[in-house]
């Protein structure tokens, strides 16, 4: 009897940008996949570093895409940033908000007063992504940060996927103030475990799976939280990026998209052998081999291997990671190309 990956977990903690949608539109097949997940009795939570919108706005967007959601299903980095600021300043204190409605509301909900000028005597600066962030507001943030005020960032993602491609994220906007002031903010979003822990508490789950598209935020945050993770190749990180990742950013599972939730993922097994010899990993119907030279990378199916199988990706990933941990030279680009081709990508 086979078990789909989703059946091993009681909650899925989804990233949004690059996993559920890109810009305003849902990624292909996502509403249907999430409907199937929920039909199996699995809780869905949405955990995002994007601080531009309130949880209700995010929930309304999801609902309009055919993914019914409420504000309690959404955990944002704006909420985490506001919580930290509230620990640093007195109740009712003015806080300079370099961001949009999502961040302003989160600050207000913590009993603080959002302001937009360094002349309003703010006691802290909090910064989060918003697509209409102006030079004037960035300048006000720079004046306040240069004055030595605490500076909290919702997240440090340098990029964000949109319907038109990859665009600058909050990390790029942080750089504007950092360059002007020479200071660096404290970031609370992924890869810090704060958001995932909040989602786990809210859902009451005991067997969560993190689903994301970025190694440096989603997957690193899952590792820091002690959660298994699924990397989907619909957003920022590529499979070649995953092969080059250090242990703090390695996903448990890899799939092209959310369809990977609905299939069984075999356990990779490293074959015993000469410590100085080639590394051989079997996963399902696939056998990956990495030799002592960069060119010695192969991926072979057994006779009953399906035409498209995500176990091919996992076999190659574990083989390459094992080689890298042994400090063997590996041609990750060649390994990625072979595995993606085998997996039907």
ChimeraX attribute file (.defattr): number of C-alpha atoms within 10 A of each C-alpha:
attribute: neighborCount
match mode: 1-to-1
recipient: residues
	/A:1	2
	/A:2	8
	/A:3	12
	/A:4	13
	/A:5	18
	/A:6	22
	/A:7	16
	/A:8	14
	/A:9	17
	/A:10	18
	/A:11	25
	/A:12	28
	/A:13	28
	/A:14	22
	/A:15	24
	/A:16	23
	/A:17	25
	/A:18	25
	/A:19	24
	/A:20	28
	/A:21	23
	/A:22	20
	/A:23	16
	/A:24	13
	/A:25	14
	/A:26	22
	/A:27	20
	/A:28	13
	/A:29	12
	/A:30	19
	/A:31	19
	/A:32	13
	/A:33	18
	/A:34	22
	/A:35	14
	/A:36	15
	/A:37	19
	/A:38	14
	/A:39	10
	/A:40	12
	/A:41	13
	/A:42	19
	/A:43	19
	/A:44	22
	/A:45	24
	/A:46	26
	/A:47	27
	/A:48	25
	/A:49	30
	/A:50	27
	/A:51	30
	/A:52	25
	/A:53	21
	/A:54	23
	/A:55	26
	/A:56	16
	/A:57	16
	/A:58	24
	/A:59	21
	/A:60	16
	/A:61	18
	/A:62	22
	/A:63	14
	/A:64	14
	/A:65	17
	/A:66	14
	/A:67	19
	/A:68	15
	/A:69	20
	/A:70	16
	/A:71	14
	/A:72	14
	/A:73	20
	/A:74	24
	/A:75	26
	/A:76	27
	/A:77	28
	/A:78	35
	/A:79	25
	/A:80	25
	/A:81	26
	/A:82	29
	/A:83	16
	/A:84	19
	/A:85	23
	/A:86	20
	/A:87	10
	/A:88	13
	/A:89	16
	/A:90	12
	/A:91	12
	/A:92	14
	/A:93	19
	/A:94	22
	/A:95	29
	/A:96	30
	/A:97	27
	/A:98	29
	/A:99	27
	/A:100	20
	/A:101	16
	/A:102	24
	/A:103	31
	/A:104	28
	/A:105	20
	/A:106	24
	/A:107	28
	/A:108	15
	/A:109	14
	/A:110	17
	/A:111	16
	/A:112	21
	/A:113	18
	/A:114	23
	/A:115	18
	/A:116	19
	/A:117	19
	/A:118	21
	/A:119	11
	/A:120	13
	/A:121	13
	/A:122	21
	/A:123	19
	/A:124	23
	/A:125	27
	/A:126	28
	/A:127	30
	/A:128	31
	/A:129	31
	/A:130	20
	/A:131	12
	/A:132	9
	/A:133	15
	/A:134	11
	/A:135	10
	/A:136	12
	/A:137	17
	/A:138	20
	/A:139	17
	/A:140	20
	/A:141	29
	/A:142	24
	/A:143	18
	/A:144	24
	/A:145	26
	/A:146	16
	/A:147	11
	/A:148	13
	/A:149	16
	/A:150	18
	/A:151	22
	/A:152	22
	/A:153	28
	/A:154	31
	/A:155	30
	/A:156	25
	/A:157	23
	/A:158	14
	/A:159	15
	/A:160	22
	/A:161	19
	/A:162	17
	/A:163	15
	/A:164	8
	/A:165	11
	/A:166	14
	/A:167	13
	/A:168	15
	/A:169	21
	/A:170	25
	/A:171	20
	/A:172	17
	/A:173	21
	/A:174	25
	/A:175	17
	/A:176	15
	/A:177	22
	/A:178	16
	/A:179	11
	/A:180	15
	/A:181	17
	/A:182	11
	/A:183	15
	/A:184	15
	/A:185	20
	/A:186	15
	/A:187	23
	/A:188	24
	/A:189	30
	/A:190	27
	/A:191	26
	/A:192	19
	/A:193	20
	/A:194	17
	/A:195	25
	/A:196	29
	/A:197	14
	/A:198	15
	/A:199	24
	/A:200	17
	/A:201	11
	/A:202	14
	/A:203	19
	/A:204	13
	/A:205	16
	/A:206	11
	/A:207	13
	/A:208	27
	/A:209	23
	/A:210	26
	/A:211	29
	/A:212	33
	/A:213	26
	/A:214	29
	/A:215	23
	/A:216	17
	/A:217	22
	/A:218	31
	/A:219	28
	/A:220	25
	/A:221	26
	/A:222	31
	/A:223	22
	/A:224	17
	/A:225	17
	/A:226	12
	/A:227	20
	/A:228	18
	/A:229	24
	/A:230	26
	/A:231	29
	/A:232	26
	/A:233	20
	/A:234	23
	/A:235	24
	/A:236	20
	/A:237	17
	/A:238	17
	/A:239	23
	/A:240	18
	/A:241	16
	/A:242	23
	/A:243	25
	/A:244	19
	/A:245	18
	/A:246	13
	/A:247	11
	/A:248	14
	/A:249	23
	/A:250	26
	/A:251	28
	/A:252	18
	/A:253	22
	/A:254	26
	/A:255	24
	/A:256	18
	/A:257	24
	/A:258	25
	/A:259	15
	/A:260	21
	/A:261	24
	/A:262	15
	/A:263	17
	/A:264	17
	/A:265	21
	/A:266	20
	/A:267	13
	/A:268	20
	/A:269	15
	/A:270	18
	/A:271	12
	/A:272	9
	/A:273	10
	/A:274	8
	/A:275	8
	/A:276	10
	/A:277	10
	/A:278	19
	/A:279	24
	/A:280	24
	/A:281	25
	/A:282	26
	/A:283	22
	/A:284	21
	/A:285	17
	/A:286	27
	/A:287	23
	/A:288	27
	/A:289	21
	/A:290	26
	/A:291	20
	/A:292	16
	/A:293	12
	/A:294	14
	/A:295	14
	/A:296	15
	/A:297	23
	/A:298	16
	/A:299	21
	/A:300	16
	/A:301	18
	/A:302	11
	/A:303	8
	/A:304	8
	/A:305	14
	/A:306	14
	/A:307	9
	/A:308	13
	/A:309	23
	/A:310	26
	/A:311	27
	/A:312	30
	/A:313	28
	/A:314	28
	/A:315	27
	/A:316	31
	/A:317	30
	/A:318	23
	/A:319	30
	/A:320	30
	/A:321	21
	/A:322	17
	/A:323	20
	/A:324	17
	/A:325	11
	/A:326	12
	/A:327	10
	/A:328	19
	/A:329	16
	/A:330	23
	/A:331	18
	/A:332	23
	/A:333	13
	/A:334	15
	/A:335	27
	/A:336	23
	/A:337	14
	/A:338	20
	/A:339	27
	/A:340	20
	/A:341	12
	/A:342	21
	/A:343	19
	/A:344	13
	/A:345	13
